[in-house]
């Protein structure tokens, strides 16, 4: 691993924890430098602005989420099991993260004037989930029209996003469990 990669990795490790625990706006550049143990010049060599750090954070979060989800789904059949695994994975991540909510949605809520590049990353992540749902719904035994598939994708996506918010508010996994049960019924 190059020295440059080590600096970037240390910064990303620090901001992943700091942004999730205390938010983007509450995390200052000096705190990032201190917690990542990098020189200010090295930080700015890799990230010309705090917004560039946010962009890298969202890119890394996307990569970590996707690889984590794919690992979580190993051995699960495509179709209903993979769709329901989405809720199981949310439950695991929520409990591990102290029920603080979705990384991506937290950024959108915290920064209502989020720049287009960062917003595009959040949208791409959410579109990845929608596409995964659509692909797996197509594998189900019940035949649905394209309109019915889109409606089901919308319903399950709404359940998925809503249970994340509720579990964060309640600091509990029950909303995720309930949403999973509803999704399972919708898939029949």
C-alpha positions in Angstrom: 0.0 0.0 0.0 1.4 3.4 -1.0 1.9 6.1 1.6 -0.8 8.1 -0.2 -3.2 5.2 0.1 -2.4 5.0 3.8 -3.2 8.7 4.3 -6.5 8.4 2.4 -7.4 5.2 4.4 -6.7 6.9 7.7 -8.8 9.9 6.8 -11.6 7.7 5.5 -11.5 5.6 8.7 -11.8 8.7 10.8 -14.5 10.4 8.8 -16.6 7.2 8.5 -16.8 7.1 12.3 -17.0 10.9 12.9 -19.6 11.7 10.2 -21.8 8.8 11.3 -21.5 9.5 15.0 -21.7 13.3 15.1 -22.6 14.4 11.5 -20.8 16.2 8.7 -21.4 19.7 9.9 -20.3 19.0 13.5 -17.1 17.5 12.3 -14.3 20.0 11.7 -11.2 19.7 9.5 -9.0 20.0 12.6 -10.8 17.1 14.2 -10.4 15.0 11.1 -6.7 15.8 11.0 -6.2 14.9 14.7 -8.3 11.7 14.6 -6.7 10.4 11.4 -3.2 11.4 12.5 -2.3 13.0 9.2 -0.6 16.3 8.5 -2.8 19.2 7.3 -0.9 19.4 4.0 -1.4 15.6 3.4 -5.1 16.0 4.0 -5.4 18.8 1.5 -3.2 17.0 -1.0 -5.8 14.2 -1.1 -8.9 16.2 -0.4 -9.0 19.9 -1.5 -12.1 20.6 0.5 -14.4 19.2 3.1 -16.9 18.6 0.3 -14.3 16.4 -1.4 -14.1 14.5 1.8 -17.9 14.1 1.9 -17.8 12.8 -1.7 -15.2 10.2 -0.9 -17.1 9.3 2.3 -20.2 8.6 0.2 -18.3 6.7 -2.4 -16.7 4.5 0.3 -20.0 4.0 2.0 -21.5 2.8 -1.2 -18.7 0.3 -1.8 -18.8 -0.9 1.8 -22.6 -1.3 1.8 -22.6 -3.2 -1.5 -19.8 -5.5 -0.6 -21.4 -6.1 2.9 -24.8 -6.8 1.4 -23.3 -9.2 -1.2 -21.4 -11.0 1.5 -24.5 -11.1 3.7 -26.5 -12.7 0.8 -24.0 -15.4 0.0 -25.8 -18.7 0.0 -29.2 -17.1 -0.2 -31.3 -17.9 -3.3 -32.2 -15.0 -5.6 -35.8 -13.9 -5.5 -37.7 -13.6 -2.2 -34.8 -14.6 0.0 -32.6 -11.9 -1.4 -35.4 -9.3 -1.1 -36.0 -10.2 2.5 -32.2 -10.3 3.2 -32.3 -6.5 2.4 -34.4 -6.1 5.6 -32.2 -8.5 7.6 -29.1 -6.6 6.5 -30.7 -3.3 7.5 -31.5 -4.8 10.9 -27.9 -6.0 11.3 -26.4 -2.6 10.3 -28.9 -0.7 12.4 -28.1 -2.7 15.6 -24.3 -2.4 14.9 -24.6 1.3 14.3 -26.7 2.0 17.4 -29.9 2.7 15.4 -28.6 6.0 14.1 -30.1 5.6 10.7 -29.0 5.2 7.1 -25.7 6.8 6.3 -27.0 8.2 3.0 -30.3 9.5 4.3 -28.6 11.1 7.3 -26.4 13.2 4.9 -29.4 14.3 2.9 -31.3 15.3 6.0 -28.3 17.1 7.5 -27.5 19.0 4.3 -30.7 20.1 2.5 -28.6 22.0 0.0 -26.3 19.1 -0.7 -24.3 19.6 -3.9 -25.4 17.7 -7.0 -22.3 15.4 -7.1 -22.9 14.2 -3.6 -26.7 13.9 -4.1 -26.1 11.9 -7.3 -24.1 9.4 -5.2 -26.9 9.0 -2.7 -29.4 8.6 -5.6 -27.2 6.0 -7.3 -27.0 4.0 -4.0 -30.8 4.1 -3.7 -31.3 3.2 -7.3 -29.0 0.2 -6.8 -31.4 -1.1 -4.2 -34.4 -0.4 -6.4 -32.8 -2.3 -9.3 -31.9 -5.2 -7.0 -35.5 -5.4 -5.9 -36.8 -5.2 -9.5 -34.4 -8.0 -10.6 -35.4 -10.2 -7.8 -39.1 -9.6 -8.1 -38.8 -10.7 -11.7 -37.5 -14.1 -10.4 -40.6 -14.7 -8.3 -43.1 -17.4 -9.4 -46.0 -15.0 -9.6 -46.1 -13.3 -12.9 -46.6 -9.6 -12.7 -47.1 -6.9 -15.4 -44.3 -4.3 -15.7 -46.6 -1.8 -13.9 -47.3 -4.2 -11.1 -43.5 -4.8 -10.7 -42.9 -1.1 -10.5 -45.6 -0.7 -7.9 -44.2 -3.5 -5.8 -40.7 -2.1 -6.1 -42.1 1.3 -4.9 -44.0 -0.3 -2.0 -41.0 -2.4 -0.8 -38.6 0.6 -1.2 -41.0 2.7 0.9 -41.2 0.0 3.6 -37.4 -0.3 3.5 -36.7 3.4 3.9 -39.5 3.9 6.4 -38.4 1.1 8.7 -35.0 2.6 8.7 -36.3 6.0 9.9 -38.6 4.4 12.5 -35.9 2.1 13.9 -33.7 5.2 14.3 -36.5 7.1 16.1 -37.4 4.2 18.3 -33.8 2.9 18.7 -35.2 -0.6 18.1 -35.3 -3.3 15.4 -39.0 -3.9 15.7 -40.0 -1.5 12.8 -37.5 -3.4 10.6 -39.0 -6.8 11.6 -42.5 -5.4 10.9 -41.5 -4.1 7.5 -39.9 -7.4 6.6 -43.2 -9.2 7.5 -45.2 -6.8 5.3 -42.7 -7.2 2.4 -43.0 -11.0 2.7 -46.8 -10.7 2.4 -46.5 -8.4 -0.6 -44.3 -10.9 -2.3 -46.9 -13.7 -2.1 
